[in-house]
Amino acid sequence: MRRPDPGRPGARDPQRRRLDLRDVEQRRPRGVPPPGQRLPRPGAVPRRRLGAPRRRAAAGGAVGADRRRVGGPGLRPRAARLGGVQVGYLGPLEVGDDGRTVAVPGARLQQLLVALALDPGRWVPAGALADAVWGAEQPADPVNSLQSLVSRLRRALGRPELVEQSAAGYRLGVAPDDVDAVRFTRLVAEGRRLLAGGESRAAAAALDAALALWRGEPLPGDDSPEAAGRRAALSDLRLAALCDRAALAVRDGRAAEVVPQLEELAAASPLREDLAGALVDALAAAGRPAAALAAYERVRAALADSLGADPSPELRARHLRLLRQGDRPAEVPTNLRAAVTSFVGREDAVRTVQERLAASRLVTVVGAGGSGKTRLAGEVASRVVAAQTPAAPDGVWLVELAPVTEPTAVAQVVLDSLGGRGIVIPDPVGEYQRREARERLLERLRTATCLLVVDNCEHLVDAVAEVVAEVLGRCPGVRVLATSREPLAIEGETLFPLGPLAVPAEGAPPAEAAANPAVRLLLDRARAVGADVEPDTAAVEIVRRLDGLPLAIELAAARLRVLSSAEVAERLADRFRLLTGGRRTATPRHRTLRAVVEWSWGLLTPLEREVAEHFSVFASGAPEAAVAAVAPSRREGAAAEELADVLHALVDKSLLTATRTAEGTRFRMLETLREYGAERLAELGLVTAARAAHARWFTELVRVQDERLRTAEQLDALRVLDTERDDVLAALRFLGDTGDAAGAVDLAVHLGWYWLLRESGQEATRWTAFALAVPGAQQTPHAVLAEALQTLLGFAVGRDTVDVRCTKREFAELSERLTAAEDAHPAAKVVRPLMLFMGGERETADAVLEEVLDDPDPWVRATARLARLMYAENDGDVDRVRREGDEGVREWEALGDRWGLATLLSSRGQVRTVDGDLVGAAEDYERAQDCIRQLGGGSNDHVLVTMRLADLRLRAGDTAGARRHLAAMRAQRSLGGAGELLHDVLVAITEGAIAVIEEDDAGVARACAVLDELLRALGEPSMLSAHSGAIGHASAAALALRLGRDAEAAEHVREGYAQALVTSDRPILAAVGMSVANWARALGRHRDAAVVLGATTRLRGTEDATNPIVVELVTSLREELGDEYGVAYAEGRALDPDAATARIDPAVLTSP
């Protein structure tokens, strides 16, 4: 979950806790890491002119490599974007740049930065800066010394343009709000303005955001008078903000919560009357007038002793009101019982209910059983009492309906709750008693101003609705806060749907889990029974499997007195047996989880019960059409309108939740309710029929969406399949488990293209293997296509294949068998030539592709052309890519298929890069990225395209731009898609390429060490990992040569060459050849280096004149060889592809 921006007023903390003014100060703004977690800044050195002679061998090979290489256009450098830089001095100096902490070493460098940051965006005279840095101990030449210091600061920040210079002096080129003290000052002023205008909620948000920026004493270590003055002003502003925040808490009925913090602050600043006033108000509002008087006396005595002064008139007036009890209302009468457990995780809900109750006279909290409705309503009501506000001077009264069974008794129960039991006249029918109670109730409430909390209405909903409607209509001072599993459905009702507590994301780190409200509730209740539980993986699993349902969590916590959290998590498979033994004081239907659910089930009509039970077959919710397909009554002819009414009723009764989506309304059932429904379905013997209907519906859904995946409706189809994924796989599991081989294989085949687009290769191979393992699957019509897709997708995720020749035989064999299956699915027509190509049958593959290019299906034709262009790219045949690339782009644009368009644009962008059309290449890459983002991002292609964009920046000499793309590559790791190890290799390659251009040998060494470790972890090459492995070794060799580690470089070029041979990809071979040429130069074999360089051009199919590494290598070799360079280069370029491949073999260089 994304944290709210502390600098944005109105932002709400989704994990709001009990208010603590000290804690508020320590909430950190987004993008600023905590102290002590600084990231090392890569070393920065002056950039050399590209192409200039080098003192030693240069790194090369990785930058400019085709396919899985860093590639991209040489754009004209742009000014750096400054928006990501933030400076903080509300505490130890911190500098952040796009989420990365930048170290600013040295006291004087820090003093210079702070001096500039005091007035961001304004010119500061050089003399003023010198005074701020050196004070009275000025250097002999302050102007030059300051310029030197500014240069050091620019290098430290990594953005030279941040510190600008003019005749007026220097200035820091950041927005005012990018400096924490400036933002703090603005937010406090905004909060106070909002507070004065009566906008309490927005004021609280602004003040919280301001206080969250405070990390400690401002400008620590600076003893100058100017710093002392700034420090005092900021500290005063902070204390004023704390006072205002406390005042808001008092208004909110939370006075008792802020008293401890105010006492601590007042003790630390005994002469501050604003703190004393805030404390006096909080103590008085918390019902502690004696303590409030004592607080006043302390500040009065401190002022007299220290200053010989009296308190201000305002503070004296507070004191007088306390003495007279003039502004303290009488205690609000109530029958509420004090809470005996802490209130956890619902602060936002309390605020929202309070707001709705202020705007509406009837608010109903609706939610599933055990969701915490009663506790929430009780907390809201308790705060009305604690606030001593005039909103309910005649009382806050709890009406408990759980034990009531007779609808006619509702009015009497309300009257009894008010303390109004009267004489009951015997009446067998009960009509007189009901009327007499209602009239007495209305008479009692006619002129009252009070709040009724009517709890647990669902089993008496009609009777409660009737009484409440009459009370609201005839008693204008009454407000009602009701709780129910379904609405009262009367005029004027405002609903507050209460869902479960938010649960941590799967795999959430411990710190995030500990702050989660559901985990906090589990830990709090566990500690209450003496269990010492940590927010570990098991605790997260418990709350996740219980859907964040508070009652279920509390019942699980009770079990932690004996069982460990891991044991409780394990036993949740039988949750209804495990979660028993609730509080003895609870109503019977709240003592066990089963009782809670059975109570809800018992309130359903027979048709509602049938639909709820059949809904349990859905793994992740369902649209109405899917529910209709599995509900027996609907299948047997019940009207669609009737089912819609039933679903609406189940939502009203909190058995289902409804969510609007782009595809329509979607219904979902909590896991606990779903398990109960599944039990009931099993007891009735209806599970198999329900799951069969479920499987039929989802099989047809997949067929329809599979067709849409190859059209302009691709994104909608992906969204549908993403949403229904769990149920689709459940359907596939059912078909396999029940022996329906044809159904299982057919479903797996129609999922194949979805899996490919989502790069879900591991899931694809696992489930396709499952379908093919069903008895009789091999004899089904689509079996061979399923097997081909399984093999292809296994290759796509890098299935380990030590014996590559065996895999080629497998591909060739499958291609032959696919001939008879080409009508099974459009993909079969293009999978067959792909299999031939993978099997080494290139001529046959080309012939089949020529036939497919005449297919009537435009998607098949476009895919065939794309395959032919990819083969041409592998062959280094850039002429064909140039000729047919534009036509291919037009085909995919007409189809609206983002996958094909992104793939083709990326390929064309590489050719444009080596052709020197750098602007065109940039446009292609950016369009490809946009297509990939629309598809959901997080793919191998996303990382590769970003890598090529980084290379574009390097070709332009824009290392800052390259670093921004590098940061994007790092972020893409968390999105999934690319295998993490392969992704990390690409990131390390890019880091090394940037370090080479920056001539940052420390950065080169770091990248080299990381690459070494990653390449070892890659192990034996698969047909996919060999691409990254070859380029990784080529890059590692180049980096090792840069560091003078020639023996290490030799090892990398040998391994890189071996892996490049596995790929049969000539641009990959050319990339390795670049490092071989560099290595040859390092050995002093300059002519060999020139020949190898020519051979790489032959393999690539063209020059790569914009590649800075190529430029540097060519320049160096020309200096060494003179005219002989051209002869040797031409010799290598004239070789045929096989001879060129053999010529770049590192073994050639070590032979006599």
Secondary structure, 3 states (H helix, E strand, C coil): CCCCCCCCCCCCCCCCCCCCHHHHHCCCCCCCCCCCCCCCCCCCCCCCCCCCCCCCCCCCCCECCCCCCECCCCCCCCCCCCCCEEEECCCCCEEEECCEEECCCCHHHHHHHHHHHCCCCCCECHHHHHHHHHCCCCCCCHHHHHHHHHHHHHHHHCCHHHEEEECCEEEECCCHHHEHHHHHHHHHHHHHHHHHCCCHHHHHHHHHHHHHCCCCCCCCCCCCHHHHHHHHHHHHHHHHHHHHHHHHHHHCCCHHHHHHHHHHHHHHCCCCHHHHHHHHHHHHHCCCHHHHHHHHHHHHHHHHHHHCCCCCHHHHHHHHHHHHCCCCCCCCCECCCCCCCCCCCCHHHHHHHHHHHHHCCEEEEECCCCCCHHHHHHHHHHHHHHHCCCCCCCCEEEEECCCCCCHHHHHHHHHHHCCCCCCCCCCCCCHHHHHHHHHHHHHHHCCCCEEEEEECCHHHHHHHHHHHHHHHHHCCCEEEEEEECCCCCCCCEEEEECCCCCCCCCCCCHHHHHHCHHHHHHHHHHHHCCCCCCCCHHHHHHHHHCCCCHHHHHHHHHHCCCCCHHHHHHHHHHHHHHCCCCCCCCCHHHCCHHHHHHHHHHCCCHHHHHHHHHHCCCCCCEEHHHHHHHCHHHHCCCCHHHHHHHHHHHHHCCCCEEEEECCEEEEECCHHHHHHHHHHHHHCCCHHHHHHHHHHHHHHHHHHHHHHCCCCCHHHHHHHHHHHHHHHHHHHHHHHHCCCHHHHHHHHHHHHHHHHHCCCHHHHHHHHHHHHCCCCHHHCCCHHHHHHHHHHHHHHCCCCCCCHHHHHHHHHHHHHHHHHHCCCCHHHHHHHHHHHHHCCCHHHHHHHHHHHCCCCCHHHHHHHHHHHHHHHHHCCCHHHHHHHHHHHHHHHHHHCCHHHHHHHHHHHHHHHHHHCCHHHHHHHHHHHHHHHHHHCCCCHHHHHHHHHHHHHHHHCCCHHHHHHHHHHHHHHHCCCCCCHHHHHHHHHHHHHHHHHHCCCHHHHHHHHHHHHHHHHHHCCCCCCHHHHHHHHHHHHHHHHHHCCCHHHHHHHHHHHHHHHHHHCCHHHHHHHHHHHHHHHHHCCCHHHHHHHHHHHHHHHCCCCCCCHHHHHHHHHHHHHHCCHHHHHHHHHHCCCHHHHHHHCCHHHHHCC
